[in-house]
Amino acid sequence: MAGARRTRSPRPRYRHLYLHRHLCRALGLEHNDLARAVDRARSRALVLAALAVGLAALLGAGIAWAELASTARRAAQSAPHLHRVDAVLLGPARAATGVADPQAGRYRADAEWTYPSGQRHTGEVGLDRSAPSGSTTGIWVGDAGRPAAAPPSTADLVSDAVSLGLSGCVGMLTLVGCGLGLRLTRLNNRTDAAWQRSWSAVEPVWTGRAARGPGNGDPRRG
């Protein structure tokens, strides 16, 4: 009918049944006379691989958490020794050449600043954009007044920790994938060899060659 409402059939839980079947087979709880030893070995390999994937995720999270705690502790220890001061440019900023560290800035300029109180310093500082002589820019210095790297932000600490954790997780997943692929390949080769042996025993009976005997050739041949 045009006005009838279409009922949506429930979606079968194929994934749940798939994992449950392999888990029962791996634990020897499946009552199936057709299940072979190689089938149980394949299920054990898949269950172990699934457990290893979960372990890899936990390991990656642990690595990320440990790295974040370590870098945050180092940042907190160095924070009291970093100071933000204003530096006055002694000349116009010039484009930086051959600077390997992107945090050093795209421009360089000679500047003068005072820290600690009463101690004047001069040196080259990095800037993000071009600026004329006499401009003021903020820089980070240490307790002795010399330029120092800026303290890392929370976003930087989290990003580095997550990257390290993901690297560890991906590395372990790669090992799991290689091990699972190798194990399944060996099991498949064993299955093929067993099938060939079984077919060698059944094929003469199936085709009728066993009834004709070894001396009888093909009756269609003249």
C-alpha positions as CSV (number, residue, x, y, z in Angstrom):
1,M,0.0,0.0,0.0
2,A,1.1,3.5,-0.8
3,G,0.5,4.8,2.8
4,A,2.0,1.8,4.5
5,R,5.1,2.4,6.5
6,R,8.1,0.4,5.7
7,T,9.5,-1.4,8.7
8,R,13.3,-1.7,9.0
9,S,14.5,-5.1,9.6
10,P,17.0,-5.5,12.4
11,R,20.6,-5.6,11.3
12,P,22.3,-8.9,12.0
13,R,25.2,-8.7,14.3
14,Y,27.6,-10.5,12.0
15,R,30.7,-8.9,13.5
16,H,29.7,-10.0,17.0
17,L,29.0,-13.5,15.8
18,Y,32.2,-13.6,13.9
19,L,34.4,-12.7,16.9
20,H,32.4,-14.9,19.2
21,R,32.8,-17.9,16.9
22,H,36.5,-17.5,16.6
23,L,36.8,-17.0,20.4
24,C,34.9,-20.2,21.2
25,R,36.8,-22.1,18.6
26,A,40.2,-20.9,20.0
27,L,39.2,-21.9,23.5
28,G,37.9,-25.3,22.4
29,L,34.3,-24.4,23.3
30,E,32.9,-24.9,19.8
31,H,31.0,-28.1,19.3
32,N,31.4,-28.6,15.6
33,D,32.6,-31.9,14.2
34,L,33.6,-30.2,10.9
35,A,36.1,-27.9,12.7
36,R,39.6,-29.0,11.9
37,A,42.8,-28.5,13.9
38,V,43.9,-25.9,11.4
39,D,40.7,-24.0,11.9
40,R,41.3,-23.9,15.6
41,A,44.8,-22.7,15.0
42,R,43.6,-20.0,12.7
43,S,41.0,-18.8,15.2
44,R,43.7,-18.7,17.9
45,A,45.9,-16.6,15.7
46,L,43.0,-14.1,15.0
47,V,42.1,-13.9,18.7
48,L,45.8,-13.3,19.7
49,A,46.1,-10.6,17.0
50,A,42.9,-8.9,18.3
51,L,44.4,-8.9,21.8
52,A,47.7,-7.6,20.5
53,V,45.8,-4.7,18.8
54,G,44.3,-3.8,22.1
55,L,47.7,-4.1,23.8
56,A,49.2,-1.8,21.1
57,A,46.6,0.8,21.8
58,L,47.3,0.7,25.6
59,L,51.0,0.8,24.9
60,G,50.7,3.9,22.7
61,A,48.5,5.6,25.3
62,G,51.1,4.7,28.0
63,I,54.0,6.1,25.9
64,A,52.1,9.3,25.2
65,W,51.2,9.8,28.9
66,A,54.7,9.1,30.1
67,E,56.2,11.5,27.5
68,L,53.7,14.2,28.4
69,A,54.4,13.9,32.1
70,S,58.2,13.9,31.4
71,T,58.2,17.0,29.1
72,A,55.7,18.8,31.4
73,R,58.0,18.2,34.4
74,R,61.0,19.5,32.5
75,A,59.1,22.6,31.3
76,A,58.0,23.3,34.8
77,Q,61.5,23.0,36.1
78,S,62.9,25.4,33.4
79,A,60.0,27.9,33.6
80,P,61.4,29.9,36.6
81,H,64.7,30.4,34.7
82,L,63.1,31.9,31.5
83,H,62.2,35.6,31.3
84,R,60.3,37.6,28.7
85,V,62.0,41.0,28.0
86,D,61.8,43.7,25.4
87,A,64.6,44.1,22.9
88,V,65.2,47.2,20.8
89,L,66.4,46.5,17.2
90,L,69.7,48.2,16.4
91,G,69.2,47.8,12.6
92,P,66.4,46.7,10.2
93,A,65.4,43.1,10.2
94,R,66.8,40.9,7.3
95,A,65.6,37.7,5.9
96,A,67.2,34.7,7.6
97,T,69.3,32.4,5.5
98,G,70.3,28.8,6.4
99,V,68.3,28.8,9.6
100,A,67.6,25.1,10.5
101,D,65.3,25.8,13.5
102,P,61.9,27.2,12.3
103,Q,61.3,28.6,15.9
104,A,64.3,31.0,15.3
105,G,62.1,33.1,13.1
106,R,62.1,34.0,9.4
107,Y,64.0,37.3,10.0
108,R,67.1,38.2,12.0
109,A,68.2,41.5,13.5
110,D,70.8,42.9,15.9
111,A,69.1,44.0,19.1
112,E,69.8,45.4,22.6
113,W,68.0,44.5,25.8
114,T,68.5,44.7,29.6
115,Y,68.4,41.8,32.0
116,P,69.0,41.4,34.8
117,S,68.3,44.9,35.9
118,G,71.1,47.2,34.9
119,Q,72.9,44.7,32.7
120,R,72.8,45.5,29.0
121,H,73.2,42.8,26.3
122,T,73.4,42.9,22.6
123,G,73.1,40.1,20.1
124,E,71.2,38.7,17.2
125,V,67.5,37.8,17.7
126,G,64.9,36.1,15.6
127,L,61.6,37.7,14.4
128,D,58.6,36.4,12.7
129,R,58.2,39.4,10.4
130,S,60.3,42.3,9.0
131,A,60.7,45.3,11.3
132,P,62.6,48.7,11.0
133,S,65.5,49.8,13.2
134,G,64.4,51.0,16.6
135,S,61.4,48.6,16.8
136,T,60.7,46.7,20.0
137,T,60.3,42.9,20.0
138,G,59.8,40.5,22.9
139,I,62.4,37.8,23.4
140,W,63.1,35.0,25.9
141,V,66.3,35.1,28.0
142,G,67.8,33.0,30.7
143,D,68.9,34.0,34.2
144,A,72.2,35.3,32.8
145,G,70.4,37.5,30.2
146,R,71.4,35.5,27.1
147,P,68.7,34.5,24.5
148,A,67.0,31.2,25.2
149,A,64.4,29.1,23.5
150,A,60.7,29.9,24.2
151,P,59.0,27.6,26.7
152,P,56.8,25.0,24.9
153,S,53.1,25.5,25.0
154,T,50.7,23.0,26.3
155,A,49.6,22.3,22.7
156,D,53.2,21.6,21.7
157,L,53.7,19.2,24.6
158,V,50.4,17.3,23.9
159,S,51.2,17.2,20.1
160,D,54.7,15.7,20.7
161,A,53.4,13.2,23.2
162,V,50.6,12.0,20.9
163,S,53.0,11.7,18.0
164,L,55.3,9.6,20.0
165,G,52.5,7.4,21.3
166,L,51.1,6.9,17.8
167,S,54.5,6.0,16.5
168,G,54.8,3.3,19.1
169,C,51.3,2.0,18.5
170,V,51.8,1.9,14.7
171,G,55.2,0.1,15.1
172,M,53.6,-2.6,17.3
173,L,50.6,-2.9,14.9
174,T,53.0,-3.4,12.0
175,L,54.7,-6.3,13.9
176,V,51.3,-7.8,14.7
177,G,50.2,-7.5,11.1
178,C,53.3,-9.1,9.8
179,G,53.1,-11.9,12.4
180,L,49.5,-12.6,11.7
181,G,50.1,-12.6,7.9
182,L,53.0,-15.0,8.3
183,R,51.0,-17.3,10.6
184,L,47.9,-17.4,8.3
185,T,50.1,-18.0,5.2
186,R,51.6,-21.1,6.9
187,L,48.2,-22.3,7.9
188,N,46.8,-21.8,4.4
189,N,49.8,-23.7,3.0
190,R,49.1,-26.5,5.5
191,T,45.5,-26.6,4.5
192,D,46.3,-26.7,0.8
193,A,48.8,-29.6,1.3
194,A,46.2,-31.5,3.3
195,W,43.6,-30.9,0.6
196,Q,46.0,-32.2,-2.0
197,R,46.6,-35.4,0.0
198,S,42.9,-36.0,0.5
199,W,42.1,-35.4,-3.2
200,S,44.9,-37.8,-4.2
201,A,43.1,-40.5,-2.2
202,V,39.6,-39.6,-3.3
203,E,40.1,-38.7,-6.9
204,P,40.6,-42.2,-8.3
205,V,37.3,-43.3,-6.7
206,W,35.5,-40.1,-7.7
207,T,36.5,-40.4,-11.4
208,G,36.2,-44.1,-11.5
209,R,39.8,-44.9,-12.3
210,A,40.0,-47.1,-9.2
211,A,37.2,-49.4,-10.6
212,R,38.9,-49.7,-14.0
213,G,42.2,-50.7,-12.5
214,P,45.6,-49.6,-13.3
215,G,45.9,-51.6,-16.5
216,N,42.7,-50.3,-18.0
217,G,43.1,-47.2,-20.0
218,D,40.5,-44.7,-21.0
219,P,37.6,-46.7,-22.7
220,R,37.2,-43.9,-25.2
221,R,40.7,-44.5,-26.6
222,G,40.9,-46.8,-29.6
